[in-house]
Amino acid sequence: MKKIALITGATSGIGLATARRLAQVGIDLILCGRRIDRLKELEQELGAIVKVKTLHFDVRAEAEVTAALQSLEGDWQNVTILVNNAGNAHGLSSIEEGNTADWDAMIDGNVKGLLYVSRAILPGMVERKTGHVVNISSIAGKETYRNGAVYCASKAAVEAISQGMRLDLTEHGVKVTNIAPGAVETEFSLVRFKGDAERAGKVYQGFEPLRPEDIADAVCYAVSAPAHVTIADMTILAGAQSQATTIFRNS
């Protein structure tokens, strides 16, 4: 059966790099995101290599998720790889000064959104007795840092969900991989600092951060492993990074 990968948050960063990487190895793609223009551009770009279908929805909106995924017809219903990549970070503040709207955005996107998409896709994998879920967590899910309590909590939830999924799904032939990236240069910091490009840029100064392609390579490695091999958990740090917030900079 031809592999089909559904990727959330596919229009930028890790999701975009993963789409391109999986297309290189001949995996058909269902690309999901909130930016229609970028989805159309990707459909044209990657459609020259593999079959591509795009879905426009916000993972935080359960009704949108359900409607979009129920619209899949024919072979597109047979998703073999689910990459739960969509997520966000908003704000960097002490817990007593936190913005509750930021908290809602992180919990709704990083946790509930992952669950909504998984709930829609997993029954088919279980019925077919095959499938692979890749959840993109974060080093923040393994190490809590100051001023990041809620973001770290949301990613710790992803870690727990990944473990729980593996316990629930292994007997049905469905693999689960959790990938926890460290410092990756994407739109992440720009979103966290609400468009403040100067502040966001400083996050990656003085060292070479990970690139989205580095994480995409890890996803491809995990989903290409032999049937008897499950890559359960990967933590990927930049070369100059030893912990979530410990980075050795040259300037």
MIFIRO-665404 format. One line per field, with one value per residue (C-alpha): x, y, z; residue number from 1; residue in one letter. Coordinates in steps of 0.25 Angstrom, whole numbers, always signed. Layout:
x = (X  ...)
y = (Y  ...)
z = (Z  ...)
i = (NUM  ...)
aa = (A  ...)
end
This chain:
x = (+0  +5  +9  +1  +6  -3  +5  -1  +6  +11  +13  +26  +37  +38  +25  +29  +43  +36  +27  +39  +47  +36  +33  +47  +45  +32  +22  +8  +4  -8  -3  -11  -10  -16  -10  -17  -7  +5  -3  -6  +9  +13  +3  +9  +23  +22  +11  +22  +28  +17  +2  -2  -15  -17  -26  -29  -32  -28  -25  -30  -44  -50  -61  -52  -43  -54  -60  -47  -43  -56  -56  -44  -49  -44  -29  -27  -35  -23  -14  -1  +7  +2  +12  +6  +14  +5  +7  +11  +18  +13  +19  +31  +27  +26  +14  +8  +9  +4  -6  -17  -20  -6  -8  -21  -14  -3  -12  -22  -11  -1  -10  -24  -21  -12  -23  -34  -26  -21  -35  -40  -28  -25  -38  -34  -20  -25  -35  -24  -15  -4  +1  +11  +9  +20  +18  +27  +29  +41  +53  +43  +34  +46  +52  +44  +50  +47  +36  +32  +23  +11  +18  +27  +14  +8  +20  +21  +6  +11  +22  +11  +1  +12  +15  +0  -2  +9  +3  -11  -7  +5  -4  -11  +1  +2  +16  +17  +30  +32  +42  +47  +55  +64  +67  +62  +62  +48  +36  +35  +42  +35  +22  +26  +30  +18  +25  +37  +48  +59  +56  +53  +66  +75  +70  +79  +91  +105  +103  +98  +84  +77  +70  +56  +62  +70  +57  +51  +62  +59  +44  +48  +58  +47  +36  +46  +51  +48  +35  +41  +47  +41  +48  +41  +47  +58  +63  +71  +79  +88  +103  +105  +93  +94  +80  +68  +73  +88  +94  +109  +110  +122  +118)
y = (+0  +14  +22  +35  +45  +55  +67  +78  +92  +88  +103  +107  +102  +87  +84  +90  +83  +70  +71  +73  +62  +51  +55  +52  +38  +36  +38  +44  +56  +62  +76  +84  +98  +111  +119  +116  +123  +115  +102  +105  +108  +95  +87  +93  +90  +76  +72  +71  +59  +52  +53  +64  +68  +81  +83  +97  +97  +102  +90  +98  +97  +84  +86  +90  +78  +68  +74  +75  +61  +55  +61  +52  +42  +29  +26  +39  +33  +22  +31  +23  +34  +45  +56  +64  +76  +88  +96  +110  +118  +131  +140  +138  +142  +138  +131  +142  +151  +142  +145  +136  +137  +132  +121  +117  +118  +108  +98  +98  +97  +88  +79  +79  +81  +69  +61  +66  +62  +48  +45  +47  +39  +27  +19  +16  +12  +3  -3  -5  -11  -1  +13  +22  +34  +45  +55  +67  +71  +79  +79  +88  +76  +69  +81  +93  +106  +120  +128  +117  +109  +108  +105  +94  +88  +87  +80  +71  +67  +63  +55  +48  +46  +40  +30  +27  +26  +15  +7  +8  +6  -4  -16  -11  -10  +5  +11  +24  +33  +45  +55  +66  +77  +87  +101  +101  +114  +115  +125  +120  +132  +142  +136  +135  +150  +154  +159  +166  +162  +168  +161  +148  +149  +149  +135  +130  +139  +134  +119  +110  +106  +94  +95  +90  +80  +74  +70  +66  +56  +50  +49  +42  +33  +29  +26  +18  +8  -6  -12  -19  -5  +6  +19  +23  +36  +45  +58  +66  +78  +88  +85  +97  +93  +84  +87  +95  +108  +105  +109  +113  +125  +131  +145)
z = (+0  -4  +8  +11  +21  +28  +33  +42  +42  +28  +23  +30  +39  +43  +36  +22  +23  +27  +15  +5  +11  +11  -3  -7  -3  -10  +1  -4  +5  +12  +16  +26  +31  +33  +21  +8  +0  +5  +4  -11  -13  -7  -15  -28  -23  -17  -27  -37  -29  -22  -20  -11  -5  +4  +15  +21  +36  +50  +59  +71  +65  +67  +57  +46  +49  +48  +36  +28  +31  +29  +15  +11  +0  -6  -4  +4  +15  +17  +25  +28  +35  +44  +47  +58  +56  +58  +71  +76  +87  +92  +102  +111  +125  +140  +143  +152  +140  +129  +119  +119  +105  +102  +111  +104  +90  +95  +102  +90  +79  +85  +93  +89  +74  +74  +81  +71  +59  +65  +69  +55  +48  +58  +57  +42  +46  +56  +47  +36  +47  +42  +43  +50  +58  +60  +70  +70  +85  +90  +99  +107  +110  +117  +124  +130  +129  +136  +129  +121  +131  +122  +109  +116  +122  +108  +102  +115  +111  +97  +104  +112  +101  +92  +103  +105  +90  +90  +101  +94  +80  +79  +80  +67  +59  +60  +64  +72  +71  +80  +75  +84  +77  +84  +78  +63  +56  +50  +52  +67  +73  +64  +69  +83  +83  +76  +63  +70  +60  +67  +80  +73  +65  +78  +81  +71  +71  +75  +71  +60  +63  +57  +44  +41  +31  +43  +49  +36  +34  +48  +44  +31  +38  +48  +38  +29  +40  +38  +43  +55  +59  +66  +69  +82  +86  +80  +87  +77  +81  +74  +75  +85  +93  +106  +112  +108  +112  +113  +100  +98  +89  +83  +84)
i = (1  2  3  4  5  6  7  8  9  10  11  12  13  14  15  16  17  18  19  20  21  22  23  24  25  26  27  28  29  30  31  32  33  34  35  36  37  38  39  40  41  42  43  44  45  46  47  48  49  50  51  52  53  54  55  56  57  58  59  60  61  62  63  64  65  66  67  68  69  70  71  72  73  74  75  76  77  78  79  80  81  82  83  84  85  86  87  88  89  90  91  92  93  94  95  96  97  98  99  100  101  102  103  104  105  106  107  108  109  110  111  112  113  114  115  116  117  118  119  120  121  122  123  124  125  126  127  128  129  130  131  132  133  134  135  136  137  138  139  140  141  142  143  144  145  146  147  148  149  150  151  152  153  154  155  156  157  158  159  160  161  162  163  164  165  166  167  168  169  170  171  172  173  174  175  176  177  178  179  180  181  182  183  184  185  186  187  188  189  190  191  192  193  194  195  196  197  198  199  200  201  202  203  204  205  206  207  208  209  210  211  212  213  214  215  216  217  218  219  220  221  222  223  224  225  226  227  228  229  230  231  232  233  234  235  236  237  238  239  240  241  242  243  244  245  246  247  248  249  250  251)
aa = (M  K  K  I  A  L  I  T  G  A  T  S  G  I  G  L  A  T  A  R  R  L  A  Q  V  G  I  D  L  I  L  C  G  R  R  I  D  R  L  K  E  L  E  Q  E  L  G  A  I  V  K  V  K  T  L  H  F  D  V  R  A  E  A  E  V  T  A  A  L  Q  S  L  E  G  D  W  Q  N  V  T  I  L  V  N  N  A  G  N  A  H  G  L  S  S  I  E  E  G  N  T  A  D  W  D  A  M  I  D  G  N  V  K  G  L  L  Y  V  S  R  A  I  L  P  G  M  V  E  R  K  T  G  H  V  V  N  I  S  S  I  A  G  K  E  T  Y  R  N  G  A  V  Y  C  A  S  K  A  A  V  E  A  I  S  Q  G  M  R  L  D  L  T  E  H  G  V  K  V  T  N  I  A  P  G  A  V  E  T  E  F  S  L  V  R  F  K  G  D  A  E  R  A  G  K  V  Y  Q  G  F  E  P  L  R  P  E  D  I  A  D  A  V  C  Y  A  V  S  A  P  A  H  V  T  I  A  D  M  T  I  L  A  G  A  Q  S  Q  A  T  T  I  F  R  N  S)
end
